[in-house]
Amino acid sequence: MDNTETTHLVSMANDIAANLGFEANAGERIAEHINRFWAPRMRKLLLDYAASGGQGLCDAVSSALEKLRR
């Protein structure tokens, strides 16, 4: 990871997934949470990071980010 802010965003996104991952529609709920509560700049940084490989993002977050891209 290239900077502290990105590292923090990845950590926060993975924490959200850990808390919502047990739900049947986890990907939708994670995407909804990020879209609803994160600032646009934060979402963009995470989406850009995921597009460049997304090292450290859990599978549930990667799936949720695909939903946000649409």
ZAVOSE-519763 format. One record per residue: residue in three letters; x, y, z of N, C-alpha, C in turn. Coordinates in steps of 0.1 Angstrom, whole numbers, padded with zeros to 4 digits. Example, Ala and Ser with C-alpha at 12.3 -4.5 7.8 and 13.67 -1.06 7.14 Angstrom:
residues 2
r:n_east:n_north:n_up:ca_east:ca_north:ca_up:c_east:c_north:c_up
ALA:0132:-0057:0078:0123:-0045:0078:0132:-0033:0078
SER:0128:-0022:0071:0137:-0011:0071:0129:0000:0079
***
This chain:
residues 70
r:n_east:n_north:n_up:ca_east:ca_north:ca_up:c_east:c_north:c_up
MET:0008:-0012:0000:0000:0000:0000:0009:0012:0000
ASP:0004:0022:-0007:0013:0034:-0009:0012:0045:0002
ASN:0001:0046:0009:0001:0056:0019:-0008:0052:0031
THR:-0007:0060:0041:-0014:0057:0054:-0029:0059:0052
GLU:-0033:0068:0044:-0048:0070:0042:-0054:0058:0036
THR:-0048:0053:0025:-0053:0041:0018:-0053:0029:0028
THR:-0042:0027:0036:-0041:0017:0045:-0053:0017:0055
HIS:-0056:0029:0060:-0067:0031:0069:-0080:0028:0062
LEU:-0082:0032:0050:-0095:0029:0043:-0097:0014:0041
VAL:-0086:0007:0037:-0087:-0007:0035:-0090:-0014:0049
SER:-0084:-0010:0059:-0087:-0015:0072:-0102:-0013:0076
MET:-0107:-0001:0074:-0120:0002:0077:-0130:-0006:0069
ALA:-0127:-0007:0056:-0136:-0015:0047:-0136:-0030:0051
ASN:-0125:-0035:0055:-0124:-0049:0059:-0131:-0051:0073
ASP:-0131:-0041:0081:-0138:-0041:0094:-0153:-0042:0091
ILE:-0158:-0034:0082:-0172:-0034:0078:-0176:-0047:0073
ALA:-0168:-0053:0065:-0171:-0067:0060:-0171:-0077:0071
ALA:-0162:-0076:0081:-0162:-0085:0092:-0175:-0084:0100
ASN:-0180:-0072:0101:-0193:-0070:0108:-0205:-0074:0100
LEU:-0205:-0072:0087:-0217:-0075:0079:-0216:-0088:0071
GLY:-0204:-0094:0071:-0202:-0106:0063:-0210:-0118:0066
PHE:-0216:-0119:0077:-0225:-0130:0081:-0238:-0130:0074
GLU:-0242:-0118:0069:-0256:-0117:0063:-0256:-0123:0049
ALA:-0268:-0128:0045:-0269:-0134:0032:-0266:-0125:0021
ASN:-0269:-0112:0022:-0267:-0102:0012:-0255:-0093:0016
ALA:-0245:-0099:0021:-0233:-0091:0026:-0228:-0081:0016
GLY:-0226:-0085:0004:-0220:-0076:-0006:-0228:-0064:-0008
GLU:-0241:-0066:-0008:-0250:-0054:-0010:-0250:-0045:0002
ARG:-0249:-0051:0014:-0249:-0043:0027:-0236:-0036:0028
ILE:-0225:-0042:0025:-0212:-0035:0025:-0212:-0023:0016
ALA:-0216:-0026:0003:-0217:-0015:-0007:-0226:-0004:-0002
GLU:-0237:-0007:0003:-0247:0003:0008:-0240:0011:0019
HIS:-0234:0005:0029:-0227:0012:0040:-0217:0022:0035
ILE:-0208:0017:0026:-0197:0025:0021:-0203:0037:0013
ASN:-0213:0034:0005:-0219:0045:-0004:-0226:0055:0005
ARG:-0233:0050:0016:-0241:0059:0024:-0232:0067:0034
PHE:-0222:0062:0040:-0215:0068:0051:-0201:0073:0048
TRP:-0196:0069:0036:-0182:0074:0033:-0183:0086:0024
ALA:-0174:0096:0025:-0173:0107:0017:-0170:0103:0003
PRO:-0174:0110:-0007:-0171:0106:-0021:-0156:0104:-0024
ARG:-0148:0113:-0018:-0133:0112:-0020:-0128:0098:-0014
MET:-0133:0094:-0003:-0129:0082:0004:-0133:0070:-0005
ARG:-0145:0070:-0011:-0150:0060:-0020:-0141:0059:-0032
LYS:-0138:0071:-0038:-0130:0071:-0050:-0116:0065:-0047
LEU:-0110:0069:-0036:-0097:0064:-0032:-0097:0048:-0031
LEU:-0107:0043:-0025:-0108:0029:-0023:-0111:0022:-0036
LEU:-0120:0028:-0044:-0123:0022:-0058:-0110:0022:-0066
ASP:-0103:0033:-0066:-0090:0034:-0074:-0080:0024:-0069
TYR:-0079:0022:-0056:-0070:0012:-0051:-0074:-0002:-0055
ALA:-0087:-0005:-0054:-0091:-0018:-0058:-0089:-0021:-0073
ALA:-0090:-0011:-0081:-0088:-0012:-0095:-0073:-0015:-0099
SER:-0064:-0010:-0090:-0050:-0012:-0092:-0045:-0025:-0085
GLY:-0054:-0034:-0081:-0050:-0046:-0075:-0056:-0049:-0062
GLY:-0058:-0039:-0054:-0065:-0040:-0041:-0059:-0049:-0031
GLN:-0045:-0050:-0030:-0039:-0058:-0021:-0044:-0055:-0007
GLY:-0048:-0066:0000:-0052:-0065:0014:-0067:-0064:0016
LEU:-0074:-0061:0005:-0089:-0061:0006:-0094:-0075:0007
CYS:-0104:-0077:0016:-0110:-0091:0016:-0119:-0093:0005
ASP:-0123:-0105:0002:-0131:-0108:-0010:-0145:-0102:-0009
ALA:-0150:-0101:0003:-0164:-0094:0005:-0163:-0080:0001
VAL:-0152:-0073:0004:-0151:-0059:0001:-0149:-0057:-0014
SER:-0141:-0066:-0020:-0139:-0065:-0035:-0152:-0067:-0042
SER:-0160:-0077:-0037:-0173:-0079:-0043:-0182:-0067:-0042
ALA:-0182:-0061:-0030:-0190:-0049:-0028:-0186:-0037:-0036
LEU:-0173:-0036:-0039:-0168:-0025:-0047:-0172:-0027:-0061
GLU:-0173:-0039:-0066:-0178:-0041:-0079:-0193:-0036:-0081
LYS:-0200:-0038:-0070:-0214:-0033:-0070:-0214:-0018:-0070
LEU:-0205:-0011:-0063:-0204:0003:-0063:-0200:0009:-0077
ARG:-0192:0002:-0084:-0187:0006:-0097:-0199:0007:-0107
ARG:-0209:-0001:-0105:-0220:-0001:-0115:-0229:0010:-0113
***
